């Protein structure tokens, strides 16, 4: 109100419509309201408001109970306020409430409430207590805190709180809509309210998030998050509210959701799956003697299997199902001009050319990364990260406007990747197309037939070996897969998964979108200068990116070797020079092909020239040193290899 806002209480929204000029019309009990921008911050009622906007929000109200005690003498006698106490194993918290205590249990069998619609008359009411559901957890809290057992219960509060499939809020743009935003799905309510409101306000006003927003962006969920999925995941998230979260954690709730046609075949061959944007993606392949995944902060159980897969790719030939990639086709009479102004790099000039394109934010950070294949002057095929499907579709739609046709092919097209020194030998057995460097050079694409099925073959490899990506109609995938497996029987062909791919790409120093590449750092900071062409061109973020370089404020992404034995660092570990924070690890892995533990890390400007860094991982102090060149095949000789 102090800033001029008008707040209308007790005025329900009954319908939301879109005006021809793009404004929103909110029909309320007390009259119509027109707005340039709307924000769905409706809490428990966010799905009802979402339905009016044309959205199906993946939010479920879960019933949560907490007890408020009478006066506790031991608390009243304290001269300071108690800190919040949490027990992650028994799943409860206790905090002080005046001279008493509040105990809040999170039972393992949480109860969804009003999944298909919150009653219109529901307001600030509470539901009847259900003490039987939380009795054992409360007893455990009393055993841990004896003073709690001496207090009487003054109040039992039982009401709904919203949960998303990963327990994170939905803060950011509403998918497929303009001038529409979400600020909902928070299970922490007022605790997150102030920061969340400021975060979204800065995003709306500035045209980009004030810091990396992928963990909050509502577009991290897609159409796969249907009713069954969101209920299963909300119950799982509720039960794990206080659980310890391990790296590489894969939770089973709501799965499988999207599977490729060869899912059963991969399963029979030992695939251990993870989930990526609803897809089941092989992480690694186990022999019968190898146990299932065991979460740990130390050496994971699948390390030996991943090393075996990396060895196969390095010495023979590997096959991977990469159908999870987001895939788009962009066509129209202005498509070449649009693509050439979309990001930091120029698009390929010749049909069949492949390029890497980074789309920037206004401040010069990396918003998206696309592999771009030019199919024709008015026809481009774009591939990006699995988790970026809605994010990138929105970006293309918003920047292209109505002049171009943007087709999402993600669930219509499959991708099988073959990589390794025998990749050409394998592919030659299932196609009549010429595969030598003259006929099919590196970084080019051709339409070929594989096992009699039409394939767009891209000669690229994310793992640093001779290789191709075979993009095909998903219905043809079983035939192509079986043909490749049969043809490679005497070539040492083996399957490899996402964990091996991660280790192999780190040896090449290839940054990954969503971790190494984010809105907080420019492509120049990420070491991608060969893919930045600024002369004679203008694109979003160009000026800000160059200004950051000129001001000496740029960080630098460096590939580093961890020279000490110990736990493998992963995203978020800080780097130190002496006691001074010097940078941040964005990804890491043990790389069997070179026998090194490698990390990619951003270094602050003042420490870019430092030669030695300290990493603290669990109970170990590790030494990390930047590499002068990438760890494996720095001249790309393997990928450029010609036929013998």
C-alpha positions as CSV (number, residue, x, y, z in Angstrom):
1,X,0.0,0.0,0.0
2,X,2.9,2.4,0.8
3,X,4.1,1.9,-2.8
4,X,0.7,2.6,-4.3
5,X,-0.7,-1.0,-4.5
6,X,-4.3,-1.7,-4.0
7,X,-5.1,-4.9,-2.0
8,X,-8.5,-6.4,-2.3
9,X,-9.3,-9.1,0.3
10,X,-12.2,-11.5,0.3
11,X,-12.6,-11.0,-3.5
12,X,-12.4,-14.5,-5.2
13,X,-11.3,-14.8,-8.8
14,X,-14.0,-16.6,-10.7
15,X,-12.5,-16.7,-14.2
16,X,-9.4,-15.5,-16.1
17,X,-9.5,-14.6,-19.8
18,X,-6.9,-13.3,-22.3
19,X,-7.7,-10.0,-24.1
20,X,-6.9,-9.7,-27.8
21,X,-4.1,-7.2,-27.0
22,X,-2.4,-9.7,-24.7
23,X,-3.7,-8.3,-21.4
24,X,-5.3,-10.5,-18.8
25,X,-8.9,-10.1,-17.7
26,X,-9.6,-11.3,-14.2
27,X,-13.3,-11.7,-13.4
28,X,-13.8,-11.4,-9.7
29,X,-16.8,-11.3,-7.4
30,X,-16.4,-7.6,-7.0
31,X,-15.9,-6.8,-10.7
32,X,-13.3,-7.2,-13.5
33,X,-9.6,-6.4,-13.2
34,X,-7.3,-5.9,-16.2
35,X,-3.6,-6.5,-15.9
36,X,-0.6,-6.6,-18.1
37,X,1.0,-9.3,-15.9
38,X,-0.5,-11.8,-13.6
39,X,1.2,-13.9,-10.9
40,X,-0.3,-17.1,-9.5
41,X,0.6,-16.9,-5.9
42,X,-2.6,-18.7,-4.7
43,X,-1.0,-21.2,-2.4
44,X,-3.3,-24.1,-1.7
45,X,-5.6,-22.8,-4.4
46,X,-2.9,-22.6,-7.1
47,X,-4.2,-25.4,-9.1
48,X,-7.7,-23.8,-9.4
49,X,-6.1,-20.5,-10.5
50,X,-3.8,-22.5,-12.8
51,X,-6.8,-24.2,-14.5
52,X,-8.3,-20.8,-15.2
53,X,-5.0,-19.8,-16.8
54,X,-4.9,-23.0,-18.9
55,X,-2.2,-24.7,-16.8
56,X,-2.0,-28.1,-15.1
57,X,0.3,-27.4,-12.1
58,X,2.1,-30.4,-10.5
59,X,1.1,-29.4,-6.9
60,X,-0.6,-31.6,-4.3
61,X,-1.9,-30.4,-0.9
62,X,-0.5,-32.7,1.8
63,X,-1.9,-32.8,5.3
64,X,0.7,-31.8,8.0
65,X,0.1,-31.9,11.7
66,X,2.0,-30.2,14.5
67,X,1.5,-30.1,18.3
68,X,1.7,-27.0,20.5
69,X,2.4,-27.8,24.1
70,X,1.5,-26.0,27.3
71,X,4.2,-24.2,29.3
72,X,7.4,-26.2,29.7
73,X,9.3,-25.3,32.8
74,X,12.7,-26.1,31.3
75,X,11.9,-23.8,28.4
76,X,10.5,-21.0,30.5
77,X,13.7,-20.9,32.6
78,X,16.0,-20.4,29.6
79,X,17.5,-17.0,29.1
80,X,17.8,-17.5,25.4
81,X,15.7,-18.8,22.6
82,X,16.2,-22.5,21.6
83,X,17.4,-23.2,18.1
84,X,15.2,-25.4,15.9
85,X,15.9,-29.1,16.6
86,X,15.6,-31.6,13.8
87,X,15.9,-35.4,13.7
88,X,16.3,-36.5,10.1
89,X,16.1,-40.2,11.0
90,X,12.9,-40.0,13.1
91,X,11.5,-37.2,10.8
92,X,10.5,-34.5,13.2
93,X,11.4,-30.9,14.2
94,X,10.9,-29.1,17.5
95,X,11.0,-25.3,18.0
96,X,10.2,-23.0,20.8
97,X,6.8,-21.3,21.0
98,X,6.9,-18.8,23.8
99,X,7.3,-20.9,27.0
100,X,6.3,-24.0,25.2
101,X,7.3,-26.2,22.3
102,X,6.0,-27.1,18.9
103,X,6.7,-30.6,17.5
104,X,6.1,-31.2,13.8
105,X,6.3,-34.8,12.6
106,X,6.5,-35.8,8.9
107,X,5.1,-39.3,8.7
108,X,6.4,-41.8,6.1
109,X,2.8,-42.3,4.8
110,X,1.7,-38.8,4.2
111,X,-1.9,-38.1,3.2
112,X,-2.8,-36.1,0.1
113,X,-5.9,-33.9,0.5
114,X,-8.4,-32.5,-2.1
115,X,-6.2,-33.5,-5.0
116,X,-8.9,-32.7,-7.5
117,X,-9.9,-29.4,-6.1
118,X,-9.8,-27.5,-2.9
119,X,-13.4,-26.9,-1.7
120,X,-14.4,-23.3,-2.6
121,X,-15.5,-22.6,1.0
122,X,-12.2,-23.7,2.5
123,X,-10.3,-20.9,4.1
124,X,-8.3,-20.8,7.3
125,X,-10.1,-23.8,8.8
126,X,-8.2,-26.7,10.3
127,X,-9.0,-30.4,9.9
128,X,-9.7,-32.7,12.8
129,X,-6.5,-34.1,14.6
130,X,-5.3,-37.5,13.5
131,X,-2.9,-38.4,16.4
132,X,-2.8,-42.1,15.5
133,X,-0.9,-41.2,12.4
134,X,1.9,-39.4,14.2
135,X,2.0,-41.1,17.6
136,X,5.2,-43.1,17.1
137,X,7.1,-40.0,15.8
138,X,5.9,-37.9,18.7
139,X,7.0,-40.6,21.1
140,X,10.5,-40.6,19.5
141,X,10.7,-36.9,19.9
142,X,9.7,-37.2,23.6
143,X,12.4,-39.8,24.1
144,X,15.0,-37.5,22.6
145,X,13.7,-34.4,24.5
146,X,12.5,-35.5,27.9
147,X,11.0,-32.0,28.7
148,X,8.6,-32.5,25.8
149,X,7.1,-35.5,27.5
150,X,6.3,-33.5,30.6
151,X,4.2,-30.9,28.8
152,X,0.5,-31.2,28.1
153,X,-0.8,-30.7,24.6
154,X,-2.5,-27.3,24.1
155,X,-3.3,-27.4,20.4
156,X,-3.2,-29.9,17.5
157,X,-2.9,-28.1,14.2
158,X,-3.8,-30.2,11.1
159,X,-4.0,-28.5,7.7
160,X,-2.8,-28.7,4.1
161,X,0.6,-27.5,2.8
162,X,1.5,-27.7,-0.9
163,X,4.1,-30.1,-2.3
164,X,5.6,-30.3,-5.8
165,X,7.2,-33.6,-7.1
166,X,10.6,-32.5,-5.8
167,X,9.4,-30.4,-2.8
168,X,10.8,-27.2,-4.4
169,X,8.6,-24.2,-5.1
170,X,7.4,-23.1,-8.6
171,X,8.9,-19.7,-9.2
172,X,9.2,-18.3,-12.7
173,X,7.4,-18.1,-16.0
174,X,4.2,-20.0,-16.7
175,X,4.9,-22.4,-19.6
176,X,3.4,-21.4,-22.9
177,X,2.0,-18.1,-21.7
178,X,3.2,-14.6,-22.0
179,X,3.0,-12.1,-19.1
180,X,2.1,-14.9,-16.7
181,X,4.2,-16.0,-13.7
182,X,4.0,-18.5,-10.9
183,X,5.0,-18.1,-7.3
184,X,3.6,-21.2,-5.6
185,X,4.2,-24.8,-4.6
186,X,6.2,-23.9,-1.5
187,X,6.0,-26.4,1.4
188,X,7.7,-23.9,3.7
189,X,5.3,-21.0,3.4
190,X,6.2,-17.8,5.2
191,X,9.8,-19.1,5.7
192,X,10.4,-18.7,1.9
193,X,7.9,-15.9,1.2
194,X,10.1,-12.8,1.4
195,X,13.0,-14.1,-0.6
196,X,10.8,-15.8,-3.1
197,X,8.8,-12.6,-3.7
198,X,11.9,-10.6,-4.2
199,X,13.4,-13.2,-6.5
200,X,10.4,-13.2,-8.8
201,X,10.0,-9.5,-8.8
202,X,13.6,-9.0,-9.9
203,X,13.1,-11.6,-12.6
204,X,9.9,-9.9,-13.9
205,X,11.4,-6.5,-13.9
206,X,14.9,-7.4,-15.2
207,X,13.9,-9.9,-17.8
208,X,16.0,-12.7,-16.3
209,X,16.5,-14.3,-12.9
210,X,18.9,-12.6,-10.5
211,X,20.7,-15.9,-10.1
212,X,20.5,-19.4,-11.5
213,X,16.9,-20.5,-11.3
214,X,16.8,-24.0,-12.6
215,X,15.9,-25.6,-9.2
216,X,12.9,-23.3,-9.0
217,X,11.8,-22.8,-12.6
218,X,8.3,-24.2,-13.0
219,X,9.3,-25.5,-16.5
220,X,11.5,-28.2,-14.9
221,X,8.3,-30.3,-15.0
222,X,6.5,-31.3,-18.2
223,X,3.3,-33.0,-19.3
224,X,4.7,-36.2,-17.7
225,X,3.8,-34.8,-14.2
226,X,0.2,-36.0,-14.4
227,X,-2.2,-36.7,-11.5
228,X,-0.7,-40.1,-10.6
229,X,2.8,-38.8,-10.9
230,X,2.4,-35.7,-8.8
231,X,0.6,-37.6,-6.0
232,X,3.3,-40.3,-5.9
233,X,6.1,-37.8,-5.8
234,X,4.4,-35.5,-3.3
235,X,4.0,-38.4,-0.9
236,X,7.6,-39.4,-1.5
237,X,8.8,-35.8,-1.0
238,X,6.8,-35.4,2.2
239,X,8.2,-38.7,3.6
240,X,11.8,-37.5,2.8
241,X,11.3,-33.9,4.1
242,X,14.2,-34.4,6.6
243,X,16.1,-37.1,4.7
244,X,19.8,-36.8,3.8
245,X,20.1,-36.2,0.1
246,X,23.0,-38.0,-1.6
247,X,24.7,-37.2,-4.9
248,X,23.3,-39.2,-7.8
249,X,20.2,-40.0,-5.8
250,X,17.4,-41.6,-7.8
251,X,14.0,-41.9,-6.1
252,X,11.4,-44.4,-7.4
253,X,8.2,-42.6,-6.8
254,X,5.9,-42.2,-9.9
255,X,8.3,-44.1,-12.1
256,X,8.6,-45.2,-14.8
257,X,6.8,-42.5,-16.7
258,X,8.3,-42.2,-20.2
259,X,10.2,-45.1,-21.6
260,X,11.9,-45.6,-25.0
261,X,10.8,-48.6,-27.1
262,X,14.0,-50.5,-26.1
263,X,13.5,-50.0,-22.4
264,X,12.8,-53.7,-21.8
265,X,15.8,-54.7,-23.9
266,X,18.1,-52.4,-22.0
267,X,16.7,-53.7,-18.7
268,X,17.4,-57.3,-19.7
269,X,21.0,-56.2,-20.4
270,X,21.5,-54.8,-16.9
271,X,20.5,-51.2,-17.3
272,X,20.2,-49.2,-14.0
273,X,17.9,-46.3,-14.8
274,X,17.7,-42.7,-13.6
275,X,15.0,-40.2,-14.4
276,X,15.5,-37.2,-16.6
277,X,12.5,-35.0,-17.4
278,X,10.2,-38.0,-17.0
279,X,12.3,-40.3,-19.2
280,X,13.9,-43.4,-18.0
281,X,17.6,-43.0,-18.9
282,X,20.3,-45.7,-18.4
283,X,22.8,-44.5,-15.9
284,X,25.0,-47.6,-15.9
285,X,24.9,-51.3,-16.8
286,X,25.4,-54.0,-14.2
287,X,26.4,-57.6,-14.5
288,X,24.4,-60.2,-12.6
289,X,27.1,-60.1,-9.9
290,X,26.8,-56.4,-9.3
291,X,24.5,-55.0,-6.7
292,X,22.0,-52.2,-7.2
293,X,22.7,-48.6,-6.5
294,X,23.7,-47.7,-2.9
295,X,23.7,-44.0,-2.2
296,X,26.9,-42.6,-0.6
297,X,29.0,-39.5,-0.4
298,X,32.0,-41.6,-1.1
299,X,32.9,-44.1,-3.8
300,X,29.6,-45.2,-5.4
301,X,28.8,-48.9,-6.0
302,X,28.7,-48.5,-9.7
303,X,32.3,-47.2,-10.2
304,X,33.7,-50.5,-11.5
305,X,30.8,-50.8,-14.0
306,X,31.3,-47.2,-15.3
307,X,35.0,-47.9,-15.7
308,X,34.2,-50.9,-17.8
309,X,31.9,-48.9,-20.0
310,X,34.5,-46.2,-20.5
311,X,37.1,-48.8,-21.4
312,X,34.7,-50.2,-24.1
313,X,34.2,-46.7,-25.6
314,X,37.9,-46.0,-25.6
315,X,39.1,-49.3,-27.1
316,X,36.1,-50.8,-29.0
317,X,32.7,-49.2,-29.6
318,X,29.9,-48.2,-27.3
319,X,26.2,-47.7,-27.9
320,X,24.0,-45.4,-25.8
321,X,20.3,-44.5,-25.8
322,X,20.2,-40.7,-25.7
323,X,16.5,-40.3,-26.6
324,X,16.0,-38.1,-23.6
325,X,17.4,-35.1,-25.5
326,X,15.0,-32.3,-26.2
327,X,14.5,-32.0,-30.0
328,X,13.0,-29.2,-32.0
329,X,12.5,-28.4,-35.7
330,X,12.3,-24.7,-36.7
331,X,11.1,-23.8,-40.1
332,X,9.9,-20.7,-42.0
333,X,11.0,-18.1,-44.5
334,X,12.8,-16.1,-41.9
335,X,14.4,-19.0,-40.0
336,X,17.9,-18.5,-41.2
337,X,18.0,-14.8,-40.2
338,X,16.4,-15.6,-36.9
339,X,18.8,-18.4,-36.1
340,X,21.8,-16.3,-37.1
341,X,20.7,-13.6,-34.5
342,X,19.6,-16.0,-31.8
343,X,22.8,-16.6,-29.9
344,X,26.5,-16.1,-29.6
345,X,27.6,-18.2,-32.6
346,X,26.7,-18.1,-36.3
347,X,24.7,-21.0,-37.6
348,X,26.2,-23.3,-40.2
349,X,26.3,-21.8,-43.7
350,X,25.9,-25.1,-45.6
351,X,23.2,-27.6,-45.6
352,X,24.2,-30.5,-43.3
353,X,26.4,-28.4,-41.2
354,X,26.4,-28.7,-37.4
355,X,27.2,-25.9,-34.9
356,X,27.0,-25.2,-31.2
357,X,24.9,-22.2,-30.3
358,X,24.5,-20.5,-26.9
359,X,21.5,-18.3,-26.3
360,X,22.3,-15.6,-23.8
361,X,20.3,-13.7,-21.2
362,X,20.3,-9.9,-21.3
363,X,23.2,-9.8,-18.8
364,X,25.3,-12.1,-20.9
365,X,24.8,-15.4,-19.1
366,X,24.0,-18.7,-20.8
367,X,20.3,-19.2,-21.0
368,X,20.3,-22.3,-23.3
369,X,22.7,-24.5,-25.3
370,X,21.7,-26.0,-28.7
371,X,23.3,-28.3,-31.1
372,X,22.1,-26.8,-34.4
373,X,21.9,-28.9,-37.7
374,X,21.1,-27.0,-40.8
375,X,18.7,-29.1,-42.9
376,X,18.0,-26.3,-45.4
377,X,17.9,-22.6,-45.6
378,X,14.5,-22.6,-44.0
379,X,14.8,-25.7,-41.9
380,X,16.9,-26.2,-38.7
381,X,17.0,-29.1,-36.3
382,X,17.9,-28.2,-32.7
383,X,18.9,-30.5,-29.9
384,X,19.3,-29.5,-26.2
385,X,19.4,-30.9,-22.7
386,X,16.6,-33.2,-21.6
387,X,15.7,-31.0,-18.6
388,X,15.4,-27.9,-20.9
389,X,12.4,-29.1,-22.9
390,X,9.8,-26.6,-21.8
391,X,12.4,-24.0,-20.9
392,X,13.9,-24.1,-24.5
393,X,10.5,-24.3,-26.2
394,X,9.4,-21.2,-24.4
395,X,12.7,-19.4,-25.3
396,X,12.3,-20.2,-29.0
397,X,8.7,-19.3,-29.0
398,X,9.2,-16.0,-27.3
399,X,12.2,-14.9,-29.4
400,X,10.8,-16.1,-32.7
401,X,7.3,-14.7,-32.3
402,X,4.6,-15.9,-34.6
403,X,6.7,-15.9,-37.8
404,X,8.2,-19.3,-37.5
405,X,7.0,-22.9,-37.0
406,X,8.5,-24.5,-33.9
407,X,7.8,-28.2,-33.6
408,X,8.7,-30.2,-30.5
409,X,9.9,-33.6,-31.7
410,X,11.2,-34.8,-28.3
411,X,8.8,-37.8,-27.9
412,X,8.6,-38.4,-31.6
413,X,12.3,-38.9,-32.3
414,X,14.8,-41.3,-30.7
415,X,18.6,-41.0,-30.5
416,X,21.1,-43.8,-30.5
417,X,24.8,-42.8,-30.2
418,X,27.7,-45.0,-31.4
419,X,31.2,-44.0,-30.3
420,X,34.6,-45.5,-30.2
421,X,37.5,-46.4,-32.6
422,X,35.3,-49.1,-34.2
423,X,32.2,-46.9,-34.6
424,X,32.7,-46.5,-38.4
425,X,33.2,-50.3,-38.7
426,X,29.9,-50.9,-36.8
427,X,27.9,-48.4,-38.7
428,X,29.2,-49.6,-42.1
429,X,27.6,-53.0,-41.4
430,X,24.1,-51.5,-41.2
431,X,24.2,-48.8,-43.8
432,X,25.3,-48.5,-47.4
433,X,26.1,-44.8,-47.0
434,X,29.8,-43.7,-47.3
435,X,31.3,-42.9,-44.0
436,X,34.8,-41.7,-44.8
437,X,35.9,-38.2,-44.0
438,X,35.4,-36.9,-47.6
439,X,31.9,-38.2,-47.8
440,X,30.9,-37.7,-44.2
441,X,33.2,-35.2,-42.5
442,X,33.3,-34.4,-38.8
443,X,30.5,-31.9,-37.7
444,X,28.2,-32.7,-40.5
445,X,24.9,-34.5,-40.8
446,X,23.5,-36.8,-43.5
447,X,20.2,-38.5,-44.2
448,X,21.0,-42.2,-44.4
449,X,19.3,-45.5,-44.1
450,X,20.3,-47.7,-41.1
451,X,18.8,-51.3,-41.1
452,X,16.4,-50.0,-43.8
453,X,15.1,-47.2,-41.6
454,X,15.5,-43.5,-42.3
455,X,18.0,-41.8,-40.0
456,X,19.4,-38.3,-39.6
457,X,23.0,-39.2,-38.7
458,X,25.0,-36.5,-37.0
459,X,28.8,-37.0,-36.9
460,X,29.4,-35.6,-33.5
461,X,30.4,-37.2,-30.2
462,X,30.0,-35.9,-26.7
463,X,32.5,-38.5,-25.4
464,X,35.6,-37.5,-27.5
465,X,35.8,-40.5,-29.8
466,X,34.9,-41.2,-33.4
467,X,31.1,-41.3,-33.4
468,X,27.7,-40.6,-34.7
469,X,24.3,-39.7,-33.2
470,X,21.5,-41.5,-35.1
471,X,18.2,-39.6,-34.9
472,X,15.2,-41.6,-36.0
473,X,11.5,-42.0,-35.6
474,X,11.0,-43.5,-32.2
475,X,8.9,-46.4,-33.6
476,X,11.9,-47.5,-35.6
477,X,14.2,-47.7,-32.6
478,X,13.9,-51.4,-31.8
479,X,14.9,-52.4,-35.4
480,X,17.9,-50.1,-35.5
481,X,19.0,-51.1,-32.0
482,X,18.8,-54.9,-32.8
483,X,20.7,-54.4,-36.0
484,X,23.5,-52.5,-34.3
485,X,23.7,-55.1,-31.5
486,X,23.9,-57.9,-34.0
487,X,26.4,-56.2,-36.2
488,X,28.7,-55.4,-33.3
489,X,28.8,-58.8,-31.7
490,X,32.4,-59.5,-32.9
491,X,33.5,-55.8,-32.6
492,X,33.5,-55.7,-28.8
493,X,30.3,-53.5,-28.8
494,X,29.0,-52.6,-25.3
495,X,26.3,-50.4,-23.9
496,X,27.2,-47.3,-21.8
497,X,25.1,-44.9,-19.7
498,X,24.9,-41.4,-18.5
499,X,27.6,-41.8,-15.7
500,X,30.2,-43.0,-18.2
501,X,29.2,-40.2,-20.6
502,X,29.8,-37.7,-17.8
503,X,33.2,-39.0,-17.0
504,X,34.2,-39.1,-20.7
505,X,33.0,-35.6,-21.5
506,X,34.9,-34.2,-18.5
507,X,38.2,-35.6,-20.0
508,X,37.4,-33.4,-23.0
509,X,36.5,-30.4,-20.8
510,X,33.0,-30.2,-22.3
511,X,30.8,-28.2,-20.0
512,X,27.2,-29.3,-19.4
513,X,24.2,-27.1,-19.4
514,X,22.5,-26.7,-16.1
515,X,25.6,-27.1,-14.0
516,X,28.8,-25.8,-15.8
517,X,26.7,-23.5,-18.0
518,X,24.2,-21.3,-16.3
519,X,22.7,-17.8,-16.5
520,X,25.3,-16.6,-14.0
521,X,28.3,-17.0,-16.3
522,X,28.9,-16.1,-20.0
523,X,30.1,-18.4,-22.7
524,X,33.4,-16.6,-22.6
525,X,33.8,-17.2,-18.9
526,X,33.0,-20.9,-19.6
527,X,35.9,-21.2,-22.1
528,X,33.7,-21.3,-25.2
529,X,35.4,-18.4,-27.1
530,X,35.6,-20.5,-30.3
531,X,31.8,-20.5,-30.3
532,X,31.4,-16.8,-29.8
533,X,31.2,-14.6,-32.9
534,X,30.6,-10.9,-32.1
535,X,32.0,-9.1,-35.1
536,X,29.4,-7.5,-37.3
537,X,26.6,-9.2,-35.3
538,X,24.1,-8.2,-32.6
539,X,22.3,-10.6,-30.3
540,X,20.8,-10.6,-26.9
541,X,23.4,-10.3,-24.2
542,X,26.3,-9.4,-26.5
543,X,27.1,-6.0,-25.0
544,X,26.8,-7.2,-21.4
545,X,29.0,-10.2,-22.1
546,X,31.7,-8.0,-23.6
547,X,31.4,-5.4,-20.8
548,X,31.9,-8.0,-18.2
549,X,35.2,-9.0,-19.9
550,X,36.4,-5.5,-20.3
551,X,35.7,-4.7,-16.6
552,X,37.8,-7.5,-15.4
553,X,34.9,-9.1,-13.6
554,X,34.8,-12.3,-15.5
555,X,35.3,-15.7,-13.8
556,X,36.9,-18.5,-15.7
557,X,35.9,-22.2,-16.0
558,X,38.9,-24.4,-15.7
559,X,39.4,-28.2,-16.1
560,X,41.4,-29.3,-13.1
561,X,42.9,-32.6,-11.9
562,X,42.5,-33.6,-8.2
563,X,45.9,-35.1,-7.4
564,X,45.1,-36.6,-4.0
565,X,43.2,-39.8,-3.4
566,X,39.9,-39.3,-1.7
567,X,36.2,-38.7,-2.3
568,X,35.3,-37.3,-5.8
569,X,34.1,-33.7,-5.6
570,X,30.8,-32.8,-7.2
571,X,28.7,-29.7,-7.8
572,X,29.0,-27.0,-5.1
573,X,32.3,-27.8,-3.5
574,X,34.3,-24.6,-2.9
575,X,38.0,-24.1,-3.9
576,X,40.4,-22.3,-1.7
577,X,43.8,-20.6,-2.1
578,X,45.1,-20.6,1.5
579,X,42.0,-19.7,3.4
580,X,40.5,-17.4,0.7
581,X,37.5,-18.7,-1.2
582,X,38.7,-18.9,-4.8
583,X,36.1,-20.7,-6.8
584,X,33.4,-23.3,-7.1
585,X,33.2,-26.8,-8.5
586,X,30.4,-27.3,-11.0
587,X,31.0,-31.0,-11.9
588,X,33.4,-33.7,-11.2
589,X,34.1,-37.4,-11.8
590,X,36.7,-40.1,-11.8
591,X,37.7,-40.5,-15.5
592,X,38.9,-44.1,-16.2
593,X,40.2,-43.3,-19.7
594,X,43.0,-41.1,-18.3
595,X,43.0,-42.5,-14.7
596,X,42.4,-39.0,-13.3
597,X,39.9,-37.4,-11.0
598,X,38.7,-34.3,-12.8
599,X,36.6,-31.3,-12.0
600,X,35.3,-28.3,-13.8
601,X,35.4,-25.2,-11.6
602,X,34.8,-21.5,-11.9
603,X,37.6,-19.4,-10.5
604,X,37.3,-15.8,-9.3
605,X,39.2,-13.2,-11.3
606,X,41.8,-12.7,-8.6
607,X,42.7,-16.5,-8.6
608,X,42.6,-17.4,-12.3
609,X,46.4,-17.5,-12.4
610,X,46.8,-19.6,-9.3
611,X,48.5,-23.0,-9.8
612,X,47.3,-24.9,-6.8
613,X,43.9,-25.0,-5.0
614,X,42.6,-26.8,-1.9
615,X,39.3,-28.7,-1.9
616,X,37.6,-29.8,1.3
617,X,35.5,-32.9,0.6
618,X,34.0,-34.6,3.6
619,X,36.9,-35.2,5.9
620,X,39.6,-34.9,3.3
621,X,41.7,-31.9,2.1
622,X,42.5,-32.4,-1.6
623,X,44.8,-30.6,-4.0
624,X,43.5,-29.5,-7.4
625,X,45.6,-28.1,-10.2
626,X,44.4,-26.6,-13.5
627,X,45.3,-28.5,-16.7
628,X,47.1,-26.6,-19.5
629,X,45.2,-28.7,-22.0
630,X,42.2,-31.0,-21.9
631,X,43.0,-34.4,-20.4
632,X,42.2,-36.5,-23.4
633,X,42.9,-36.0,-27.1
634,X,43.3,-32.2,-27.0
635,X,43.6,-32.0,-30.9
636,X,40.4,-34.1,-31.5
637,X,42.4,-36.6,-33.6
638,X,40.1,-39.4,-32.5
639,X,36.9,-37.6,-33.6
640,X,38.4,-36.6,-36.9
641,X,39.8,-40.1,-37.7
642,X,39.4,-41.2,-41.3
643,X,38.7,-44.7,-42.6
644,X,41.8,-46.8,-43.0
